[in-house]
Amino acid sequence: METRTRRGILIGGALATATTLGVAGVLLFGGGPAGSGEQPAKLTETPSQVAMSFVTTAFTGDSATAAALTDAPGAATPVLAATKAGMSGSSYQAGLVESPPPGPDATTTEFRASVTWVLPNSARLNYDVTIPLRRVDGAWKVHWTPAVVHPQLSEGGSLVFRKAVADGALLGRDGNPLAQGTIPDGLYRTITGQVGDLKGTDGWEVGLSAGAAFTALDGRKPEAGEKITVTIDPARQTAAQAAVDALPQGAAIVAIDASTTEILAVAQNKALSGTNPFVGRYAPGSTMKIVTGAAALDAGLVQLNSSVACPATATIGTRRISNAGFGHESLPFHTAFALSCNTTFGELGSKLPPNALPDMAKRFGLGADWTVAGADTNTGKVPPATGDQRVENSFGQGTVVASPFGMALVAATVVSGRQPTPTLLRGKASVPNDVAAGPPAAVLAPLRSMMREVVTSGTAKQLAGIAGLAGKTGTAEAGGGTEHGWFVGYQGTVAFAVFVENAGSSQSALPATAAFLRG
């Protein structure tokens, strides 16, 4: 807005410093001659004085005091007060423009004032107003009209400055702004570090407000930001966090919606330090039998009901393999899976080609690689192997490592039948770097049946009361005589992996699984 220059008298208010206006004839004296001793009689304030007083106090002091200078204080007070509040943080200046004084018998007159508001953002609003006056019972009063505040102001309105807020934000799954603390701090920092400031640039506007109506006089539109939704489900996240926090050992849970590929929960407790569930890699133990079982089925080595040996111990190659204190001369393959028979799977693994496990693992997302917006990830690694190494890899020892994130992808692939593309930020698609097609369709129904049997009558039968739950337990030697515990599974479309560090066995992961699913 252009700056006006006028001859006049500057007045500043609460929002600026008031100056004193000297007007010739402010005090008129009458009575006897000089030296007669008679006191002069002070007459009523002149119109210019009243106008000056009104302009000075309109938005600087008590609104009722300024309104008392008008001929309608009851109507003036709320308008002056509302404008003072609406322009809070702005500074105000006004100057009366010189004009001829009214005649001695005049009962009305008017003055022009030039008004400048310096807004909180240092922009300026300049305009002129006309201040009408009337003589009421011998005294001059400002004739009240909202136009003395702004020439376009109507009754009941006020002058208002307000921000126009840019509409960018990081949102939670419920559509509300995502508050720090609702997801793990490390994940929050990673997301915000990657996406940057989404808010955009706030704008502003100043104008006339009357009820729900607003007429802008000046302003700048906000520069729109970006809205990005984090896929974490608050209820699932809360349940997962509570489940791991209840454990004394380091623990983590990752959950994925297999139908949408969205990541629902990523939780770890304080005891699991120096890593996170997206990248921390551990021996997966018998949860690897999901992949080995799929490879054996695909290779035609077994079928769901094939009879297989499950001795308590067996020497396969040069490696001595043992079960967890049990053995069977013969049993169906699906039962060997449900009971987690190491000797069965070691024997099957020894018959697979060197690349069979790595290739099948990648088709379930294990060893696959994506660039996931909002997180750094590492699913794990299943290298080609021969001899003893291949045998050990078949039941999740040897050189195989997996992250809780990677094993959650395995479970999600069993559910959906296709390799999921993990998503943490809606609208920010993950970029596949080294991925494969989903698993063969023929292996999916047997896997789902066997994973359900694990819960109904196998190594996770203590979870049999949880409707629709299917999964696979895993105990993984961690070196130094310690063992990690796993449960990888799904309920409906919610696929997940539960990991407990140095837990002694897979049984430690089962209470955490129940706590997570029951919320």
C-alpha positions in Angstrom: 0.0 0.0 0.0 1.3 3.4 -0.8 2.2 5.9 1.9 0.3 9.1 2.0 1.8 12.5 2.9 -0.5 15.1 4.2 -0.4 18.3 6.1 -2.0 17.4 9.4 -1.6 16.5 13.0 -0.2 13.0 13.9 -1.9 11.1 16.6 -0.5 7.8 18.0 -2.3 5.4 20.2 -1.9 2.3 22.7 -0.6 0.8 20.0 1.6 4.0 19.5 2.5 7.1 21.5 -0.1 9.9 21.5 1.1 13.4 20.6 -0.4 16.6 21.8 -2.5 18.7 19.5 -2.3 22.4 20.0 -5.2 24.3 18.5 -5.6 28.0 18.5 -8.5 29.0 20.6 -8.6 25.9 22.7 -9.2 28.0 25.7 -11.3 31.1 25.3 -11.2 33.8 28.0 -13.9 36.3 28.8 -14.6 38.7 31.7 -13.0 42.0 32.8 -10.0 43.7 31.4 -6.5 42.5 32.0 -5.5 42.8 35.6 -9.1 43.0 36.8 -8.6 39.9 38.8 -11.5 38.1 37.2 -10.8 34.4 36.3 -11.4 33.3 32.7 -14.4 31.1 32.0 -13.4 27.8 30.2 -15.9 27.1 27.4 -16.8 23.8 25.9 -14.1 21.9 24.0 -13.9 22.8 20.3 -14.9 20.3 17.6 -11.2 19.7 16.7 -10.4 18.9 20.3 -13.2 16.4 20.5 -12.2 14.8 17.2 -8.6 14.6 18.3 -9.5 13.1 21.7 -11.6 10.5 20.0 -9.0 9.5 17.5 -6.4 9.4 20.2 -8.3 7.1 22.5 -10.4 5.0 20.1 -8.0 2.1 20.2 -5.5 3.0 22.9 -7.2 3.1 26.2 -10.5 2.0 27.6 -13.1 1.6 24.8 -15.9 3.1 27.0 -13.9 6.3 27.5 -13.5 6.8 23.8 -17.2 5.9 23.2 -18.2 8.6 25.8 -17.0 11.1 23.3 -19.7 10.0 20.9 -23.5 10.6 20.8 -24.1 6.9 21.1 -21.7 5.3 23.7 -23.7 2.1 23.9 -23.4 1.4 20.2 -19.8 2.6 20.0 -18.2 0.7 22.9 -18.5 -2.9 21.5 -17.3 -1.9 18.1 -14.3 -0.1 19.4 -13.5 -2.9 21.8 -13.8 -5.6 19.1 -11.5 -3.7 16.7 -9.0 -3.1 19.4 -9.0 -6.9 20.1 -9.1 -7.8 16.5 -6.0 -5.6 15.7 -4.1 -6.7 18.8 -0.4 -6.7 18.1 -0.7 -3.9 15.5 0.3 -0.3 16.1 -2.0 2.6 15.2 -1.4 6.1 14.0 -3.9 8.7 12.9 -3.6 12.3 11.7 -6.3 15.0 11.6 -6.2 16.9 8.3 -6.4 20.6 8.7 -9.8 22.1 7.8 -11.6 25.5 8.4 -13.2 25.8 11.8 -17.0 25.8 11.9 -18.9 29.0 12.3 -19.9 30.1 15.8 -23.5 29.1 15.3 -22.7 25.7 13.6 -24.3 22.6 15.1 -22.5 20.1 12.8 -19.1 19.8 11.3 -16.7 17.1 10.2 -13.0 16.3 10.1 -10.9 14.0 7.9 -8.4 11.7 9.5 -5.6 9.7 7.8 -5.2 6.3 9.5 -2.2 3.9 9.4 -2.1 0.5 11.1 1.3 -1.1 11.2 0.4 -4.8 11.3 2.2 -7.5 13.3 4.1 -8.6 10.2 5.2 -4.9 9.5 2.8 -4.5 6.6 0.8 -1.3 6.6 -2.9 -0.6 6.2 -3.6 3.0 5.2 -7.0 4.6 4.8 -9.0 7.8 5.4 -12.1 8.3 7.6 -14.5 11.1 8.1 -15.3 12.1 11.6 -18.7 13.9 11.8 -19.5 15.9 14.9 -22.7 17.4 16.3 -23.5 19.8 19.1 -25.5 18.0 21.7 -26.8 20.0 24.7 -24.2 22.6 24.1 -21.3 20.1 23.8 -19.6 18.7 20.7 -19.9 14.9 20.3 -18.7 12.6 17.6 -21.7 11.5 15.7 -21.4 7.7 16.0 -21.2 5.6 12.8 -19.1 2.5 12.3 -17.5 4.4 9.4 -15.4 6.4 11.9 -13.4 3.1 12.4 -13.2 2.3 8.6 -15.3 3.8 5.8 -16.6 0.3 4.8 -17.4 -0.9 8.2 -21.1 -1.7 9.0 -22.9 -2.0 12.2 -21.9 -5.0 14.3 -18.6 -5.4 12.5 -15.0 -4.8 13.4 -11.5 -4.5 11.9 -9.5 -7.7 12.2 -6.0 -8.9 11.5 -5.5 -12.7 11.2 -3.1 -15.2 10.0 -4.0 -17.4 7.0 -2.4 -20.7 8.1 -0.7 -22.9 5.5 -2.4 -26.3 5.4 0.6 -28.7 5.3 1.2 -31.1 8.1 2.5 -34.6 9.0 -0.7 -36.4 9.8 -1.6 -39.5 11.7 -3.7 -42.3 10.3 -6.8 -40.7 11.9 -6.2 -37.5 9.9 -5.1 -35.4 12.8 -1.6 -33.8 13.1 0.9 -36.4 14.2 2.2 -35.4 17.6 5.7 -36.4 18.7 5.5 -39.3 21.1 2.8 -41.1 19.3 5.4 -43.1 17.4 8.9 -44.0 18.5 11.1 -41.0 18.7 13.8 -42.4 16.4 11.2 -43.1 13.7 9.6 -39.7 14.2 13.1 -38.0 13.8 13.8 -40.1 10.7 10.4 -39.2 9.1 10.7 -35.5 9.8 14.3 -35.5 8.7 13.3 -37.0 5.4 10.2 -35.0 4.6 11.4 -31.7 6.0 9.0 -28.8 6.8 5.7 -29.6 5.3 3.8 -26.6 6.6 4.4 -24.2 3.8 4.4 -20.4 4.5 1.6 -18.8 6.4 -0.2 -15.9 4.9 -2.2 -13.1 6.5 -5.2 -10.9 5.9 -6.7 -7.8 7.4 -10.3 -6.9 6.8 -13.8 -6.3 8.1 -15.4 -9.0 10.2 -19.1 -9.2 10.8 -20.4 -12.5 12.2 -19.3 -15.3 9.9 -18.6 -12.9 7.0 -15.1 -11.5 6.4 -14.2 -8.9 3.7 -10.5 -8.8 3.1 -8.9 -5.4 2.6 -5.4 -6.6 2.1 -3.3 -9.7 2.7 -1.1 -12.4 1.3 -2.3 -15.9 0.5 -0.5 -18.8 2.3 1.9 -20.9 0.2 0.3 -24.3 0.5 2.3 -27.0 2.2 2.1 -30.8 1.9 0.0 -33.2 3.8 1.6 -36.5 4.4 -0.1 -39.3 6.4 2.0 -41.7 8.4 0.4 -45.2 8.2 1.1 -46.1 11.9 -2.2 -47.2 13.5 -2.4 -45.5 17.0 -4.3 -48.5 18.6 -1.9 -51.1 17.1 1.1 -49.0 18.0 0.0 -48.5 21.6 -0.7 -52.3 22.0 2.7 -53.2 20.5 4.6 -50.7 22.7 2.8 -51.9 25.8 3.6 -55.6 24.9 7.4 -55.0 24.5 7.6 -52.6 27.5 6.3 -55.5 29.7 9.4 -57.6 28.9 12.7 -57.3 30.7 14.7 -58.3 27.6 15.1 -56.3 24.5 12.1 -56.7 22.3 10.5 -55.4 19.1 7.2 -55.8 17.2 6.5 -54.8 13.6 3.0 -55.1 12.1 1.9 -54.7 8.5 -1.5 -54.6 6.9 -1.1 -57.3 4.3 -4.1 -56.0 2.3 -2.7 -52.5 1.8 1.0 -53.1 2.5 0.9 -50.2 5.1 3.1 -50.5 8.2 0.8 -50.4 11.2 3.2 -50.6 14.2 6.9 -50.4 14.9 7.7 -50.8 18.6 10.8 -51.6 20.6 11.6 -51.3 24.3 14.5 -49.4 25.9 16.3 -52.7 26.6 16.8 -53.2 22.8 19.4 -50.5 22.3 21.7 -49.6 19.5 19.4 -50.6 16.7 15.7 -50.6 15.6 13.2 -53.1 14.3 13.7 -51.9 10.7 17.4 -52.7 10.5 18.4 -54.9 13.4 19.3 -58.3 12.0 19.3 -61.6 14.0 19.2 -65.3 13.3 15.5 -66.0 12.6 15.6 -69.6 14.0 12.7 -71.8 13.0 10.7 -68.9 11.6 12.9 -69.6 8.5 11.0 -72.8 8.1 8.3 -70.8 6.4 10.7 -70.2 3.6 12.3 -73.6 3.6 8.9 -75.3 3.6 7.8 -73.2 0.6 11.0 -74.1 -1.2 10.6 -77.8 -0.4 7.0 -77.8 -1.6 7.9 -75.9 -4.7 10.7 -78.3 -5.5 8.4 -81.3 -5.1 10.4 -82.8 -2.2 7.2 -83.0 0.0 3.5 -82.4 0.0 1.4 -81.2 2.9 0.6 -84.8 4.0 3.8 -86.5 3.0 5.2 -88.8 5.7 8.6 -87.5 6.9 11.1 -88.6 9.5 11.7 -86.5 12.6 14.4 -88.2 14.7 15.4 -86.5 17.9 18.9 -86.1 16.5 20.4 -86.6 13.1 23.8 -86.2 11.4 23.2 -84.4 8.1 26.5 -84.0 6.2 28.9 -83.4 9.1 26.5 -81.4 11.1 24.8 -83.0 14.2 21.2 -81.6 14.3 18.9 -81.9 17.4 15.2 -81.1 18.1 14.0 -79.5 21.3 13.9 -82.7 23.3 11.5 -84.7 21.0 11.6 -87.1 18.1 9.2 -89.1 15.9 10.0 -92.0 13.6 7.5 -90.7 11.1 4.8 -88.1 10.9 3.0 -85.9 8.3 5.0 -83.0 7.0 2.5 -80.5 8.3 2.9 -81.9 11.8 6.7 -81.7 11.5 6.2 -78.0 10.7 3.8 -77.4 13.6 6.2 -79.1 16.0 9.2 -77.4 14.5 11.3 -80.5 13.7 14.8 -79.3 13.0 16.0 -82.7 11.7 13.2 -82.8 9.1 14.0 -79.4 7.8 17.7 -79.9 7.9 17.3 -83.0 5.7 15.0 -81.2 3.3 17.4 -78.2 3.1 20.3 -80.5 2.3 18.4 -81.6 -0.9 17.7 -78.1 -2.2 20.0 -76.4 -4.7 22.4 -73.7 -3.4 20.2 -70.9 -4.5 16.8 -72.3 -3.6 16.6 -70.8 -0.2 17.9 -67.3 -1.2 15.5 -67.2 -4.2 12.5 -68.3 -2.2 13.3 -66.0 0.7 13.4 -63.0 -1.7 10.0 -63.9 -3.0 8.7 -63.6 0.5 10.5 -60.2 1.0 13.4 -61.6 3.1 16.6 -60.3 1.5 14.7 -58.0 -0.8 15.5 -54.3 -0.7 13.3 -51.2 -1.0 13.9 -47.6 -0.4 11.0 -46.9 2.0 10.1 -43.3 2.4 10.3 -42.3 6.1 12.6 -45.1 7.2 15.9 -46.8 6.7 15.3 -50.5 6.3 17.1 -53.8 5.9 15.0 -57.0 5.6 17.9 -59.4 6.1 20.1 -61.7 4.2 19.9 -65.3 3.0 23.1 -66.1 1.1 23.6 -69.1 -1.3 25.1 -72.0 0.6 26.2 -75.6 0.2 27.0 -78.4 2.6 26.6 -77.8 6.3 25.9 -74.2 5.8 22.9 -74.9 3.7 21.6 -77.4 6.3 21.9 -74.8 9.1 20.4 -72.1 6.9 17.3 -74.3 6.4 16.2 -73.9 10.0 17.3 -70.3 10.5 20.9 -70.6 11.8 24.1 -70.5 9.8 24.5 -67.4 7.8 20.8 -66.4 7.6 19.9 -63.1 9.4 16.5 -61.2 9.4 15.1 -58.1 10.9 11.7 -58.0 12.6 10.6 -55.9 9.6 11.8 -58.5 7.2 10.0 -61.3 9.0 6.8 -59.2 9.2 7.1 -59.0 5.4 7.3 -62.8 5.2 4.1 -63.1 7.2 2.4 -60.5 5.0 3.4 -62.3 1.9 1.8 -65.6 3.2 -1.5 -63.7 3.8 -1.7 -61.8 0.5 0.0 -64.2 -1.8 2.1 -61.4 -3.3 5.2 -59.6 -2.2 4.1 -56.5 -0.4 5.7 -53.1 -1.1 6.0 -51.7 2.4 4.5 -48.3 2.9 5.1 -45.9 5.8 4.0 -42.6 4.2 0.9 -42.5 2.1 1.5 -41.1 -1.3 5.3 -41.8 -1.0 5.7 -45.1 -2.7 8.6 -47.3 -1.8 11.1 -47.8 -4.5 12.1 -51.4 -5.3 15.8 -51.9 -5.6 16.3 -55.7 -5.4 13.0 -57.5 -5.2 11.4 -60.6 -6.7 8.0 -61.8 -7.8 5.7 -63.2 -5.2 5.9 -66.9 -4.2 4.4 -69.7 -6.2 0.6 -69.8 -5.7 0.7 -73.6 -5.0 2.7 -73.2 -1.8 0.4 -70.7 -0.1 -2.5 -72.8 1.0 -0.2 -75.5 2.5 1.7 -72.8 4.4 -1.4 -71.1 5.7 -2.7 -74.5 6.9 0.6 -75.4 8.6 0.9 -72.0 10.3 -2.6 -72.3 11.7 -1.7 -75.8 13.0 1.3 -74.3 14.9 -1.3 -72.3 17.0 -4.0 -74.9 17.3 -1.8 -77.9 18.3 1.9 -77.0 17.8 4.6 -75.0 19.4 2.3 -72.0 19.9 -0.8 -73.8 21.2 -0.9 -71.6 24.2 -2.3 -69.0 21.8 -5.0 -71.2 20.5 -7.7 -69.1 22.1 -6.9 -66.2 19.8 -9.3 -66.5 16.8 -7.9 -66.8 13.4 -4.2 -66.6 14.5 -1.6 -68.4 12.5 2.2 -68.3 12.7 5.5 -69.9 13.3 7.7 -69.9 16.4 11.4 -69.6 16.3 14.3 -70.2 18.8 17.6 -68.8 17.4 21.0 -69.5 18.8 22.7 -66.1 19.3 26.2 -67.2 20.5 27.5 -67.3 24.0 24.9 -69.8 25.0 22.0 -67.3 24.6 19.0 -67.7 22.3 16.5 -65.3 20.8 12.8 -65.9 20.7 10.5 -65.2 17.7 6.9 -65.5 16.7 6.0 -64.6 13.2 2.3 -64.7 12.2 -0.9 -63.1 11.1 -4.5 -62.6 12.2 -6.8 -61.6 9.4 -4.8 -59.1 7.3 -2.6 -58.0 10.2 0.8 -59.7 9.7 3.5 -59.2 12.3 6.8 -60.3 13.8 7.6 -60.4 17.5 11.2 -60.6 18.5 12.7 -61.0 22.0 16.4 -60.8 22.5 18.3 -63.3 24.5 15.1 -64.8 25.7 16.1 -68.4 26.0 13.4 -69.8 23.7 10.5 -68.9 21.4 8.1 -69.2 24.3 9.0 -65.8 25.6 7.6 -64.2 22.4 4.2 -65.8 22.9 2.9 -63.7 25.8 4.0 -60.6 24.0 2.1 -61.8 20.9 -1.1 -62.3 23.0 -0.7 -58.9 24.6 -0.2 -57.2 21.2 -3.2 -58.8 19.6 -5.6 -58.4 22.5 -4.5 -54.8 23.0 
